[in-house]
Amino acid sequence: MDEQHGRARADHFEIPCIGVIGVLIEAKDKGHIRSVRSYLDALRKEAGFHIGDQLYRRVLRDEGEL
């Protein structure tokens, strides 16, 4: 499912949601993964998932990986 479409539908029905990047951040915070960078890179390069450069850099900066 397109994440943007899914978020719009969830908002319409007032269902809280978290995107794939949020899931990665939460996984790191809980110690399930050590770094989000490799997953973000794989999403971009292997899965064709669009993550804009500004968001990519912000996530890495906020997670102390830049």
All heavy atoms as TSV, in Angstrom:
chain	resi	resn	atom	element	x	y	z
A	1	MET	N	N	0.842	-1.168	0.000
A	1	MET	CA	C	0.000	0.000	0.000
A	1	MET	C	C	0.890	1.235	0.000
A	1	MET	O	O	1.896	1.276	0.692
A	1	MET	CB	C	-0.898	0.008	1.227
A	1	MET	CG	C	-1.623	1.326	1.422
A	1	MET	SD	S	-2.528	1.444	2.954
A	1	MET	CE	C	-4.040	0.707	2.449
A	2	ASP	N	N	0.491	2.219	-0.756
A	2	ASP	CA	C	1.188	3.493	-0.748
A	2	ASP	C	C	1.010	4.120	0.636
A	2	ASP	O	O	-0.105	4.275	1.131
A	2	ASP	CB	C	0.608	4.401	-1.832
A	2	ASP	CG	C	1.267	5.746	-1.866
A	2	ASP	OD1	O	0.817	6.626	-1.100
A	2	ASP	OD2	O	2.232	5.909	-2.622
A	3	GLU	N	N	2.114	4.467	1.272
A	3	GLU	CA	C	2.045	4.968	2.643
A	3	GLU	C	C	1.243	6.259	2.738
A	3	GLU	O	O	0.472	6.455	3.675
A	3	GLU	CB	C	3.452	5.167	3.208
A	3	GLU	CG	C	3.429	5.501	4.676
A	3	GLU	CD	C	4.781	5.436	5.334
A	3	GLU	OE1	O	5.686	4.777	4.798
A	3	GLU	OE2	O	4.923	6.052	6.384
A	4	GLN	N	N	1.406	7.140	1.764
A	4	GLN	CA	C	0.674	8.399	1.790
A	4	GLN	C	C	-0.831	8.150	1.725
A	4	GLN	O	O	-1.616	8.764	2.452
A	4	GLN	CB	C	1.127	9.290	0.643
A	4	GLN	CG	C	0.529	10.679	0.693
A	4	GLN	CD	C	1.088	11.567	-0.402
A	4	GLN	OE1	O	1.758	11.110	-1.315
A	4	GLN	NE2	N	0.814	12.847	-0.307
A	5	HIS	N	N	-1.240	7.223	0.865
A	5	HIS	CA	C	-2.655	6.869	0.763
A	5	HIS	C	C	-3.155	6.259	2.081
A	5	HIS	O	O	-4.242	6.585	2.560
A	5	HIS	CB	C	-2.871	5.891	-0.395
A	5	HIS	CG	C	-4.286	5.442	-0.547
A	5	HIS	ND1	N	-5.275	6.245	-1.048
A	5	HIS	CD2	C	-4.873	4.263	-0.233
A	5	HIS	CE1	C	-6.420	5.577	-1.036
A	5	HIS	NE2	N	-6.207	4.370	-0.555
A	6	GLY	N	N	-2.359	5.397	2.641
A	6	GLY	CA	C	-2.736	4.762	3.904
A	6	GLY	C	C	-2.873	5.762	5.038
A	6	GLY	O	O	-3.813	5.680	5.842
A	7	ARG	N	N	-1.969	6.720	5.092
A	7	ARG	CA	C	-2.059	7.768	6.122
A	7	ARG	C	C	-3.320	8.609	5.943
A	7	ARG	O	O	-3.991	8.949	6.922
A	7	ARG	CB	C	-0.841	8.675	6.070
A	7	ARG	CG	C	0.409	8.084	6.659
A	7	ARG	CD	C	1.561	9.090	6.513
A	7	ARG	NE	N	2.764	8.582	7.083
A	7	ARG	CZ	C	3.086	8.681	8.370
A	7	ARG	NH1	N	2.267	9.298	9.207
A	7	ARG	NH2	N	4.212	8.188	8.814
A	8	ALA	N	N	-3.639	8.939	4.708
A	8	ALA	CA	C	-4.833	9.736	4.438
A	8	ALA	C	C	-6.091	8.989	4.890
A	8	ALA	O	O	-6.993	9.587	5.493
A	8	ALA	CB	C	-4.918	10.089	2.958
A	9	ARG	N	N	-6.144	7.693	4.604
A	9	ARG	CA	C	-7.296	6.894	5.019
A	9	ARG	C	C	-7.376	6.796	6.544
A	9	ARG	O	O	-8.448	6.894	7.124
A	9	ARG	CB	C	-7.241	5.495	4.408
A	9	ARG	CG	C	-7.304	5.467	2.890
A	9	ARG	CD	C	-8.574	6.045	2.326
A	9	ARG	NE	N	-9.683	5.176	2.678
A	9	ARG	CZ	C	-10.956	5.476	2.509
A	9	ARG	NH1	N	-11.292	6.624	1.993
A	9	ARG	NH2	N	-11.896	4.638	2.851
A	10	ALA	N	N	-6.238	6.598	7.179
A	10	ALA	CA	C	-6.220	6.528	8.642
A	10	ALA	C	C	-6.676	7.853	9.247
A	10	ALA	O	O	-7.473	7.867	10.197
A	10	ALA	CB	C	-4.828	6.162	9.135
A	11	ASP	N	N	-6.196	8.960	8.699
A	11	ASP	CA	C	-6.633	10.275	9.185
A	11	ASP	C	C	-8.139	10.442	9.025
A	11	ASP	O	O	-8.810	10.963	9.915
A	11	ASP	CB	C	-5.917	11.400	8.431
A	11	ASP	CG	C	-4.470	11.568	8.852
A	11	ASP	OD1	O	-4.082	11.028	9.916
A	11	ASP	OD2	O	-3.726	12.237	8.116
A	12	HIS	N	N	-8.659	10.005	7.885
A	12	HIS	CA	C	-10.092	10.120	7.622
A	12	HIS	C	C	-10.910	9.403	8.697
A	12	HIS	O	O	-11.948	9.894	9.135
A	12	HIS	CB	C	-10.415	9.544	6.240
A	12	HIS	CG	C	-11.872	9.514	5.931
A	12	HIS	ND1	N	-12.577	10.639	5.560
A	12	HIS	CD2	C	-12.768	8.498	5.961
A	12	HIS	CE1	C	-13.843	10.313	5.371
A	12	HIS	NE2	N	-13.986	9.009	5.597
A	13	PHE	N	N	-10.436	8.251	9.133
A	13	PHE	CA	C	-11.142	7.475	10.145
A	13	PHE	C	C	-10.618	7.723	11.556
A	13	PHE	O	O	-10.976	7.005	12.491
A	13	PHE	CB	C	-11.062	5.976	9.816
A	13	PHE	CG	C	-11.857	5.600	8.601
A	13	PHE	CD1	C	-11.220	5.315	7.406
A	13	PHE	CD2	C	-13.244	5.555	8.644
A	13	PHE	CE1	C	-11.947	4.971	6.274
A	13	PHE	CE2	C	-13.981	5.210	7.524
A	13	PHE	CZ	C	-13.334	4.924	6.329
A	14	GLU	N	N	-9.770	8.738	11.697
A	14	GLU	CA	C	-9.194	9.121	12.995
A	14	GLU	C	C	-8.473	7.959	13.676
A	14	GLU	O	O	-8.585	7.749	14.879
A	14	GLU	CB	C	-10.265	9.721	13.895
A	14	GLU	CG	C	-10.881	10.978	13.312
A	14	GLU	CD	C	-11.967	11.588	14.173
A	14	GLU	OE1	O	-12.304	11.017	15.231
A	14	GLU	OE2	O	-12.483	12.644	13.778
A	15	ILE	N	N	-7.729	7.213	12.869
A	15	ILE	CA	C	-6.942	6.093	13.376
A	15	ILE	C	C	-5.486	6.552	13.471
A	15	ILE	O	O	-4.910	6.993	12.483
A	15	ILE	CB	C	-7.031	4.881	12.424
A	15	ILE	CG1	C	-8.480	4.411	12.295
A	15	ILE	CG2	C	-6.118	3.752	12.898
A	15	ILE	CD1	C	-8.699	3.384	11.204
A	16	PRO	N	N	-4.898	6.474	14.655
A	16	PRO	CA	C	-3.486	6.861	14.764
A	16	PRO	C	C	-2.613	5.916	13.948
A	16	PRO	O	O	-2.896	4.709	13.855
A	16	PRO	CB	C	-3.173	6.720	16.259
A	16	PRO	CG	C	-4.395	6.214	16.920
A	16	PRO	CD	C	-5.468	6.021	15.903
A	17	CYS	N	N	-1.579	6.457	13.342
A	17	CYS	CA	C	-0.704	5.598	12.548
A	17	CYS	C	C	0.749	6.047	12.704
A	17	CYS	O	O	1.031	7.153	13.139
A	17	CYS	CB	C	-1.121	5.604	11.078
A	17	CYS	SG	S	-0.894	7.173	10.258
A	18	ILE	N	N	1.614	5.133	12.346
A	18	ILE	CA	C	3.043	5.401	12.358
A	18	ILE	C	C	3.595	4.860	11.038
A	18	ILE	O	O	3.219	3.772	10.608
A	18	ILE	CB	C	3.729	4.751	13.583
A	18	ILE	CG1	C	5.201	5.077	13.620
A	18	ILE	CG2	C	3.493	3.267	13.614
A	18	ILE	CD1	C	5.879	4.657	14.916
A	19	GLY	N	N	4.424	5.645	10.401
A	19	GLY	CA	C	4.995	5.230	9.126
A	19	GLY	C	C	6.186	4.311	9.312
A	19	GLY	O	O	6.634	4.038	10.429
A	20	VAL	N	N	6.696	3.840	8.209
A	20	VAL	CA	C	7.809	2.889	8.243
A	20	VAL	C	C	9.048	3.518	8.894
A	20	VAL	O	O	9.765	2.847	9.647
A	20	VAL	CB	C	8.111	2.325	6.836
A	20	VAL	CG1	C	8.663	3.388	5.921
A	20	VAL	CG2	C	9.041	1.142	6.906
A	21	ILE	N	N	9.289	4.794	8.664
A	21	ILE	CA	C	10.441	5.446	9.295
A	21	ILE	C	C	10.223	5.532	10.798
A	21	ILE	O	O	11.150	5.287	11.586
A	21	ILE	CB	C	10.703	6.824	8.667
A	21	ILE	CG1	C	11.122	6.650	7.207
A	21	ILE	CG2	C	11.772	7.576	9.451
A	21	ILE	CD1	C	11.257	7.941	6.431
A	22	GLY	N	N	9.014	5.828	11.207
A	22	GLY	CA	C	8.702	5.845	12.637
A	22	GLY	C	C	8.890	4.482	13.281
A	22	GLY	O	O	9.356	4.376	14.419
A	23	VAL	N	N	8.551	3.427	12.564
A	23	VAL	CA	C	8.749	2.062	13.065
A	23	VAL	C	C	10.239	1.793	13.251
A	23	VAL	O	O	10.658	1.217	14.260
A	23	VAL	CB	C	8.104	1.025	12.119
A	23	VAL	CG1	C	8.512	-0.390	12.500
A	23	VAL	CG2	C	6.599	1.176	12.119
A	24	LEU	N	N	11.055	2.238	12.295
A	24	LEU	CA	C	12.504	2.046	12.411
A	24	LEU	C	C	13.063	2.803	13.608
A	24	LEU	O	O	13.896	2.269	14.361
A	24	LEU	CB	C	13.212	2.488	11.131
A	24	LEU	CG	C	12.981	1.612	9.910
A	24	LEU	CD1	C	13.591	2.261	8.675
A	24	LEU	CD2	C	13.530	0.219	10.126
A	25	ILE	N	N	12.621	4.028	13.803
A	25	ILE	CA	C	13.093	4.825	14.938
A	25	ILE	C	C	12.694	4.159	16.250
A	25	ILE	O	O	13.500	4.056	17.181
A	25	ILE	CB	C	12.549	6.268	14.848
A	25	ILE	CG1	C	13.200	6.991	13.662
A	25	ILE	CG2	C	12.778	7.028	16.151
A	25	ILE	CD1	C	12.543	8.311	13.301
A	26	GLU	N	N	11.464	3.694	16.313
A	26	GLU	CA	C	11.000	3.008	17.524
A	26	GLU	C	C	11.795	1.725	17.770
A	26	GLU	O	O	12.145	1.407	18.908
A	26	GLU	CB	C	9.507	2.697	17.407
A	26	GLU	CG	C	8.890	2.243	18.702
A	26	GLU	CD	C	7.382	2.182	18.632
A	26	GLU	OE1	O	6.765	3.146	18.158
A	26	GLU	OE2	O	6.836	1.143	19.068
A	27	ALA	N	N	12.086	0.985	16.700
A	27	ALA	CA	C	12.882	-0.247	16.836
A	27	ALA	C	C	14.267	0.067	17.382
A	27	ALA	O	O	14.788	-0.664	18.232
A	27	ALA	CB	C	12.982	-0.953	15.493
A	28	LYS	N	N	14.852	1.156	16.919
A	28	LYS	CA	C	16.175	1.547	17.426
A	28	LYS	C	C	16.075	1.959	18.887
A	28	LYS	O	O	16.902	1.560	19.719
A	28	LYS	CB	C	16.765	2.680	16.594
A	28	LYS	CG	C	18.140	3.073	17.073
A	28	LYS	CD	C	18.733	4.193	16.258
A	28	LYS	CE	C	20.078	4.595	16.867
A	28	LYS	NZ	N	20.629	5.776	16.209
A	29	ASP	N	N	15.075	2.775	19.212
A	29	ASP	CA	C	14.893	3.230	20.595
A	29	ASP	C	C	14.719	2.065	21.565
A	29	ASP	O	O	15.150	2.132	22.711
A	29	ASP	CB	C	13.694	4.165	20.703
A	29	ASP	CG	C	13.912	5.511	20.020
A	29	ASP	OD1	O	15.079	5.840	19.680
A	29	ASP	OD2	O	12.915	6.235	19.814
A	30	LYS	N	N	14.091	0.990	21.094
A	30	LYS	CA	C	13.845	-0.174	21.949
A	30	LYS	C	C	14.976	-1.198	21.897
A	30	LYS	O	O	14.906	-2.234	22.539
A	30	LYS	CB	C	12.526	-0.843	21.565
A	30	LYS	CG	C	11.334	0.030	21.908
A	30	LYS	CD	C	10.040	-0.667	21.584
A	30	LYS	CE	C	8.880	0.218	22.034
A	30	LYS	NZ	N	7.591	-0.442	21.874
A	31	GLY	N	N	16.027	-0.906	21.112
A	31	GLY	CA	C	17.184	-1.785	21.057
A	31	GLY	C	C	17.051	-2.967	20.114
A	31	GLY	O	O	17.879	-3.880	20.145
A	32	HIS	N	N	16.053	-2.961	19.261
A	32	HIS	CA	C	15.872	-4.065	18.320
A	32	HIS	C	C	16.816	-3.969	17.128
A	32	HIS	O	O	17.150	-4.993	16.522
A	32	HIS	CB	C	14.426	-4.129	17.830
A	32	HIS	CG	C	13.438	-4.375	18.926
A	32	HIS	ND1	N	13.407	-5.535	19.671
A	32	HIS	CD2	C	12.452	-3.593	19.418
A	32	HIS	CE1	C	12.441	-5.461	20.559
A	32	HIS	NE2	N	11.845	-4.288	20.433
A	33	ILE	N	N	17.198	-2.746	16.778
A	33	ILE	CA	C	18.186	-2.519	15.721
A	33	ILE	C	C	19.195	-1.504	16.250
A	33	ILE	O	O	18.889	-0.717	17.148
A	33	ILE	CB	C	17.554	-2.024	14.392
A	33	ILE	CG1	C	16.831	-0.696	14.572
A	33	ILE	CG2	C	16.614	-3.086	13.826
A	33	ILE	CD1	C	16.315	-0.080	13.270
A	34	ARG	N	N	20.390	-1.522	15.689
A	34	ARG	CA	C	21.438	-0.611	16.171
A	34	ARG	C	C	21.451	0.706	15.417
A	34	ARG	O	O	21.897	1.716	15.943
A	34	ARG	CB	C	22.798	-1.277	16.045
A	34	ARG	CG	C	22.890	-2.538	16.894
A	34	ARG	CD	C	24.238	-3.136	16.830
A	34	ARG	NE	N	25.083	-2.358	17.745
A	34	ARG	CZ	C	26.387	-2.435	17.782
A	34	ARG	NH1	N	27.021	-3.235	16.970
A	34	ARG	NH2	N	27.075	-1.715	18.630
A	35	SER	N	N	20.986	0.677	14.170
A	35	SER	CA	C	21.079	1.845	13.316
A	35	SER	C	C	19.909	1.860	12.337
A	35	SER	O	O	19.483	0.805	11.872
A	35	SER	CB	C	22.403	1.776	12.542
A	35	SER	OG	O	22.424	2.693	11.496
A	36	VAL	N	N	19.418	3.061	12.027
A	36	VAL	CA	C	18.361	3.170	11.021
A	36	VAL	C	C	18.934	3.377	9.623
A	36	VAL	O	O	18.269	3.110	8.631
A	36	VAL	CB	C	17.348	4.302	11.340
A	36	VAL	CG1	C	16.621	4.021	12.629
A	36	VAL	CG2	C	17.999	5.661	11.373
A	37	ARG	N	N	20.181	3.820	9.537
A	37	ARG	CA	C	20.764	4.173	8.241
A	37	ARG	C	C	20.725	3.031	7.234
A	37	ARG	O	O	20.304	3.216	6.094
A	37	ARG	CB	C	22.209	4.645	8.386
A	37	ARG	CG	C	22.835	5.038	7.046
A	37	ARG	CD	C	24.324	5.318	7.149
A	37	ARG	NE	N	24.625	6.455	7.951
A	37	ARG	CZ	C	24.825	7.686	7.470
A	37	ARG	NH1	N	24.732	7.902	6.181
A	37	ARG	NH2	N	25.128	8.672	8.283
A	38	SER	N	N	21.138	1.855	7.623
A	38	SER	CA	C	21.177	0.741	6.671
A	38	SER	C	C	19.770	0.383	6.176
A	38	SER	O	O	19.588	0.028	5.016
A	38	SER	CB	C	21.857	-0.478	7.285
A	38	SER	OG	O	21.144	-0.939	8.409
A	39	TYR	N	N	18.792	0.502	7.047
A	39	TYR	CA	C	17.415	0.212	6.649
A	39	TYR	C	C	16.867	1.292	5.726
A	39	TYR	O	O	16.180	0.991	4.748
A	39	TYR	CB	C	16.524	0.045	7.884
A	39	TYR	CG	C	16.883	-1.177	8.687
A	39	TYR	CD1	C	17.752	-1.093	9.770
A	39	TYR	CD2	C	16.377	-2.421	8.344
A	39	TYR	CE1	C	18.104	-2.218	10.496
A	39	TYR	CE2	C	16.718	-3.554	9.064
A	39	TYR	CZ	C	17.579	-3.445	10.143
A	39	TYR	OH	O	17.920	-4.567	10.843
A	40	LEU	N	N	17.158	2.545	6.029
A	40	LEU	CA	C	16.735	3.630	5.142
A	40	LEU	C	C	17.377	3.469	3.766
A	40	LEU	O	O	16.712	3.643	2.744
A	40	LEU	CB	C	17.110	4.995	5.730
A	40	LEU	CG	C	16.388	5.434	6.997
A	40	LEU	CD1	C	16.921	6.783	7.470
A	40	LEU	CD2	C	14.889	5.489	6.795
A	41	ASP	N	N	18.668	3.142	3.768
A	41	ASP	CA	C	19.373	2.952	2.493
A	41	ASP	C	C	18.765	1.799	1.697
A	41	ASP	O	O	18.574	1.904	0.486
A	41	ASP	CB	C	20.860	2.699	2.733
A	41	ASP	CG	C	21.592	3.930	3.230
A	41	ASP	OD1	O	21.042	5.053	3.128
A	41	ASP	OD2	O	22.720	3.775	3.731
A	42	ALA	N	N	18.447	0.704	2.375
A	42	ALA	CA	C	17.853	-0.447	1.690
A	42	ALA	C	C	16.467	-0.095	1.148
A	42	ALA	O	O	16.118	-0.495	0.035
A	42	ALA	CB	C	17.772	-1.644	2.636
A	43	LEU	N	N	15.697	0.641	1.925
A	43	LEU	CA	C	14.381	1.057	1.441
A	43	LEU	C	C	14.511	1.890	0.174
A	43	LEU	O	O	13.761	1.701	-0.778
A	43	LEU	CB	C	13.647	1.863	2.517
A	43	LEU	CG	C	13.036	1.062	3.658
A	43	LEU	CD1	C	12.590	1.991	4.778
A	43	LEU	CD2	C	11.858	0.246	3.150
A	44	ARG	N	N	15.474	2.809	0.171
A	44	ARG	CA	C	15.659	3.686	-0.991
A	44	ARG	C	C	16.189	2.928	-2.199
A	44	ARG	O	O	15.676	3.076	-3.304
A	44	ARG	CB	C	16.638	4.813	-0.658
A	44	ARG	CG	C	16.090	5.874	0.261
A	44	ARG	CD	C	17.175	6.848	0.636
A	44	ARG	NE	N	16.866	8.168	0.088
A	44	ARG	CZ	C	17.679	9.182	0.126
A	44	ARG	NH1	N	18.877	9.072	0.668
A	44	ARG	NH2	N	17.320	10.359	-0.378
A	45	LYS	N	N	17.226	2.144	-1.980
A	45	LYS	CA	C	17.947	1.538	-3.104
A	45	LYS	C	C	17.341	0.226	-3.585
A	45	LYS	O	O	17.308	-0.044	-4.777
A	45	LYS	CB	C	19.405	1.320	-2.722
A	45	LYS	CG	C	20.153	2.615	-2.490
A	45	LYS	CD	C	21.546	2.374	-1.976
A	45	LYS	CE	C	22.230	3.703	-1.662
A	45	LYS	NZ	N	23.457	3.530	-0.926
A	46	GLU	N	N	16.899	-0.597	-2.670
A	46	GLU	CA	C	16.431	-1.928	-3.043
A	46	GLU	C	C	14.920	-2.010	-3.215
A	46	GLU	O	O	14.431	-2.736	-4.074
A	46	GLU	CB	C	16.893	-2.951	-2.004
A	46	GLU	CG	C	18.414	-3.067	-1.938
A	46	GLU	CD	C	18.887	-3.910	-0.773
A	46	GLU	OE1	O	18.151	-4.830	-0.357
A	46	GLU	OE2	O	19.997	-3.644	-0.281
A	47	ALA	N	N	14.189	-1.263	-2.389
A	47	ALA	CA	C	12.731	-1.352	-2.432
A	47	ALA	C	C	12.095	-0.233	-3.246
A	47	ALA	O	O	10.896	-0.258	-3.487
A	47	ALA	CB	C	12.169	-1.342	-1.011
A	48	GLY	N	N	12.895	0.761	-3.635
A	48	GLY	CA	C	12.359	1.875	-4.405
A	48	GLY	C	C	11.448	2.783	-3.595
A	48	GLY	O	O	10.629	3.508	-4.140
A	49	PHE	N	N	11.602	2.762	-2.288
A	49	PHE	CA	C	10.801	3.584	-1.371
A	49	PHE	C	C	11.308	5.016	-1.437
A	49	PHE	O	O	12.500	5.257	-1.257
A	49	PHE	CB	C	10.942	3.017	0.039
A	49	PHE	CG	C	9.985	3.564	1.047
A	49	PHE	CD1	C	8.747	2.969	1.237
A	49	PHE	CD2	C	10.327	4.645	1.833
A	49	PHE	CE1	C	7.867	3.451	2.193
A	49	PHE	CE2	C	9.455	5.138	2.785
A	49	PHE	CZ	C	8.224	4.538	2.964
A	50	HIS	N	N	10.427	5.960	-1.693
A	50	HIS	CA	C	10.865	7.352	-1.795
A	50	HIS	C	C	11.027	7.958	-0.408
A	50	HIS	O	O	10.075	8.013	0.374
A	50	HIS	CB	C	9.880	8.202	-2.595
A	50	HIS	CG	C	10.264	9.641	-2.602
A	50	HIS	ND1	N	11.316	10.114	-3.363
A	50	HIS	CD2	C	9.786	10.694	-1.925
A	50	HIS	CE1	C	11.442	11.402	-3.143
A	50	HIS	NE2	N	10.519	11.786	-2.276
A	51	ILE	N	N	12.248	8.363	-0.117
A	51	ILE	CA	C	12.560	9.131	1.092
A	51	ILE	C	C	13.354	10.323	0.606
A	51	ILE	O	O	14.464	10.170	0.094
A	51	ILE	CB	C	13.396	8.317	2.108
A	51	ILE	CG1	C	12.668	7.036	2.505
A	51	ILE	CG2	C	13.717	9.171	3.338
A	51	ILE	CD1	C	13.523	6.066	3.308
A	52	GLY	N	N	12.787	11.510	0.730
A	52	GLY	CA	C	13.466	12.718	0.275
A	52	GLY	C	C	14.769	12.937	1.027
A	52	GLY	O	O	14.923	12.515	2.181
A	53	ASP	N	N	15.700	13.609	0.369
A	53	ASP	CA	C	17.014	13.854	0.971
A	53	ASP	C	C	16.921	14.623	2.281
A	53	ASP	O	O	17.644	14.329	3.232
A	53	ASP	CB	C	17.916	14.618	-0.001
A	53	ASP	CG	C	18.312	13.784	-1.203
A	53	ASP	OD1	O	18.262	12.539	-1.120
A	53	ASP	OD2	O	18.678	14.386	-2.234
A	54	GLN	N	N	16.027	15.607	2.346
A	54	GLN	CA	C	15.897	16.407	3.564
A	54	GLN	C	C	15.407	15.553	4.732
A	54	GLN	O	O	15.942	15.630	5.840
A	54	GLN	CB	C	14.943	17.574	3.310
A	54	GLN	CG	C	14.866	18.545	4.461
A	54	GLN	CD	C	13.981	19.746	4.129
A	54	GLN	OE1	O	13.226	19.735	3.153
A	54	GLN	NE2	N	14.091	20.782	4.932
A	55	LEU	N	N	14.408	14.715	4.490
A	55	LEU	CA	C	13.898	13.827	5.536
A	55	LEU	C	C	14.970	12.811	5.931
A	55	LEU	O	O	15.180	12.554	7.119
A	55	LEU	CB	C	12.640	13.106	5.065
A	55	LEU	CG	C	12.057	12.058	6.023
A	55	LEU	CD1	C	11.693	12.680	7.359
A	55	LEU	CD2	C	10.847	11.381	5.393
A	56	TYR	N	N	15.649	12.252	4.947
A	56	TYR	CA	C	16.720	11.276	5.198
A	56	TYR	C	C	17.770	11.873	6.139
A	56	TYR	O	O	18.118	11.273	7.162
A	56	TYR	CB	C	17.331	10.874	3.861
A	56	TYR	CG	C	18.491	9.918	3.933
A	56	TYR	CD1	C	18.285	8.548	4.050
A	56	TYR	CD2	C	19.804	10.377	3.869
A	56	TYR	CE1	C	19.348	7.659	4.100
A	56	TYR	CE2	C	20.865	9.496	3.916
A	56	TYR	CZ	C	20.638	8.147	4.039
A	56	TYR	OH	O	21.696	7.266	4.089
A	57	ARG	N	N	18.242	13.064	5.801
A	57	ARG	CA	C	19.257	13.723	6.639
A	57	ARG	C	C	18.721	14.069	8.023
A	57	ARG	O	O	19.415	13.914	9.029
A	57	ARG	CB	C	19.783	14.979	5.951
A	57	ARG	CG	C	20.707	14.683	4.784
A	57	ARG	CD	C	21.412	15.945	4.268
A	57	ARG	NE	N	20.477	17.000	3.892
A	57	ARG	CZ	C	19.929	17.138	2.688
A	57	ARG	NH1	N	20.211	16.282	1.734
A	57	ARG	NH2	N	19.099	18.135	2.435
A	58	ARG	N	N	17.465	14.515	8.104
A	58	ARG	CA	C	16.889	14.873	9.401
A	58	ARG	C	C	16.780	13.658	10.306
A	58	ARG	O	O	17.112	13.719	11.495
A	58	ARG	CB	C	15.520	15.518	9.223
A	58	ARG	CG	C	14.987	16.070	10.553
A	58	ARG	CD	C	13.674	16.768	10.386
A	58	ARG	NE	N	12.641	15.728	10.385
A	58	ARG	CZ	C	11.497	15.820	9.751
A	58	ARG	NH1	N	11.216	16.866	9.023
A	58	ARG	NH2	N	10.611	14.842	9.825
A	59	VAL	N	N	16.331	12.533	9.761
A	59	VAL	CA	C	16.210	11.312	10.564
A	59	VAL	C	C	17.584	10.886	11.067
A	59	VAL	O	O	17.755	10.585	12.250
A	59	VAL	CB	C	15.533	10.174	9.766
A	59	VAL	CG1	C	15.628	8.848	10.511
A	59	VAL	CG2	C	14.087	10.525	9.460
A	60	LEU	N	N	18.564	10.876	10.175
A	60	LEU	CA	C	19.918	10.481	10.589
A	60	LEU	C	C	20.479	11.436	11.638
A	60	LEU	O	O	21.099	11.002	12.614
A	60	LEU	CB	C	20.842	10.402	9.384
A	60	LEU	CG	C	20.530	9.292	8.376
A	60	LEU	CD1	C	21.545	9.320	7.238
A	60	LEU	CD2	C	20.482	7.932	9.029
A	61	ARG	N	N	20.249	12.734	11.451
A	61	ARG	CA	C	20.728	13.721	12.435
A	61	ARG	C	C	20.044	13.492	13.783
A	61	ARG	O	O	20.701	13.428	14.817
A	61	ARG	CB	C	20.454	15.145	11.934
A	61	ARG	CG	C	20.999	16.215	12.878
A	61	ARG	CD	C	20.532	17.612	12.517
A	61	ARG	NE	N	19.094	17.693	12.766
A	61	ARG	CZ	C	18.190	18.096	11.888
A	61	ARG	NH1	N	18.547	18.461	10.678
A	61	ARG	NH2	N	16.918	18.142	12.204
A	62	ASP	N	N	18.713	13.361	13.765
A	62	ASP	CA	C	17.976	13.168	15.015
A	62	ASP	C	C	18.365	11.883	15.732
A	62	ASP	O	O	18.317	11.817	16.964
A	62	ASP	CB	C	16.470	13.152	14.736
A	62	ASP	CG	C	15.922	14.505	14.321
A	62	ASP	OD1	O	16.661	15.510	14.368
A	62	ASP	OD2	O	14.735	14.556	13.913
A	63	GLU	N	N	18.759	10.873	14.971
A	63	GLU	CA	C	19.145	9.591	15.551
A	63	GLU	C	C	20.644	9.497	15.844
A	63	GLU	O	O	21.145	8.447	16.225
A	63	GLU	CB	C	18.716	8.448	14.638
A	63	GLU	CG	C	17.213	8.281	14.530
A	63	GLU	CD	C	16.571	8.081	15.886
A	63	GLU	OE1	O	16.998	7.170	16.635
A	63	GLU	OE2	O	15.634	8.838	16.217
A	64	GLY	N	N	21.355	10.609	15.643
A	64	GLY	CA	C	22.792	10.637	15.930
A	64	GLY	C	C	23.622	9.824	14.980
A	64	GLY	O	O	24.682	9.317	15.332
A	65	GLU	N	N	23.167	9.693	13.730
A	65	GLU	CA	C	23.866	8.868	12.753
A	65	GLU	C	C	24.412	9.669	11.580
A	65	GLU	O	O	24.850	9.104	10.591
A	65	GLU	CB	C	22.918	7.777	12.230
A	65	GLU	CG	C	22.465	6.819	13.310
A	65	GLU	CD	C	21.599	5.707	12.774
A	65	GLU	OE1	O	21.822	5.273	11.642
A	65	GLU	OE2	O	20.682	5.277	13.498
A	66	LEU	N	N	24.389	10.968	11.693
A	66	LEU	CA	C	24.890	11.794	10.586
A	66	LEU	C	C	26.276	12.310	10.890
A	66	LEU	O	O	26.629	12.651	11.960
A	66	LEU	CB	C	23.941	12.972	10.339
A	66	LEU	CG	C	24.202	13.778	9.094
A	66	LEU	CD1	C	24.069	12.934	7.831
A	66	LEU	CD2	C	23.250	14.947	9.020
